[in-house]
Amino acid sequence: AGSSTRQTRSDVVGKSLLDYAMAWKIRFTALAACLGGAVAGACDGDCKFLSDGLYCPVNDVREHADSNKDVAAVAARLKEDPVNYAAAKQIYTEGLESTKGGGVFRTLQALAQKNQTGGKYTNVFYSGAVDLYGSTDAIWHDWIIACLDGASPCDGKSDDFRKYVINKGLIGVVTAHVTYEMGAAIWKAADGQTTDVGAAYNWDEAAAFHIG
């Protein structure tokens, strides 16, 4: 019975992921139509490409993309022997690669703690997660910082457990912002906000967080 239950859950999760991917394909097509097909900048030799060398954003969002470098940097510190939790925490709380200008860093902690439930556009994922967990911090931040510090509920847990939670949590933080910015782009496009600093900007940010 247990095996059957696990298989059923696996099927449900797999179908949900496929449905989710298909939904975003449909939404991407819809956004392209709303923007007249201009979902990326003209590759005229002066494009600020993202790390894949393929996506050409209308806006220069490379610093947003660099948040993924911070995720990788945290993972690298966690691979050290002994595990360098202190250095990993410093990157999480203070930032390393992604800047906002003027010496101010964009941090993974700030992304994890950002409240995305306010404003005109409501993200279904964030609103649902906050309802489920009770607060924005409880979704990602509380677990990440607890495992970095070795505090409850990560106290007494193995390094493998703590590293797994931290690494997967940070991927979740960045991926959540991909979904938020995609949704915001579609909402703005439907609202007629189709300038480079409107829907296109949010879509570029989504691509930056996704591609790196």
URZITA-V306882 format. One line per field, one symbol per residue. ss: DSSP state (h for helix, s for strand, l for the rest). psi: psi as a letter, one per 30 degrees, with the letter a starting at -180 (. if undefined). burial: + if it has 24 or more other C-alpha atoms within 12 Angstrom, else -. A space follows every 10 residues. Layout:
ss=???
psi=???
burial=???
This chain:
ss=lhhhhhhhhh hhhhhhhhhh hhhhhhhhhh hhhhllllll llllllllll llllllllll lhhhhlhhhh hhhhhhhhll llllhhhhhh hhhhllllss sllssllhhh hhhlllllll lllhhhhhhh hhhllhhhhl hhhhhhhhhl llllllllhh hhhhhhhhhh hhhhhhhhhh hhhhhhhhhh llllllllhh hhhhhhhhhh hl
psi=eeeeeeeeee eeeeeeeeee eeeeeeeeee eeeeggfigl lkigfgkila ffgekjlelj geeeefefee eeeeeeeffl jlkieeeeee eefflefjlf lggkkkleee eegkjgfaae kkkeeeeeee eeffleefee eeeeeefefg lkgfkfllee eeeeeeeeee eeeeeefeee eeeeeeeeef ggiglfgcee eeeeeeeeee e.
burial=---------- ---------- ------++-- ++-++--+++ +------+++ ----++++++ ++++++++++ +++++-++-- --+-+-+++- ++++++++-- ----++++++ ++++++---- --+-++---- -----+++++ ++++++++++ ---+----+- -+++++++++ ++++++++++ +++++++++- ---+-+-+++ ++++++++++ ++
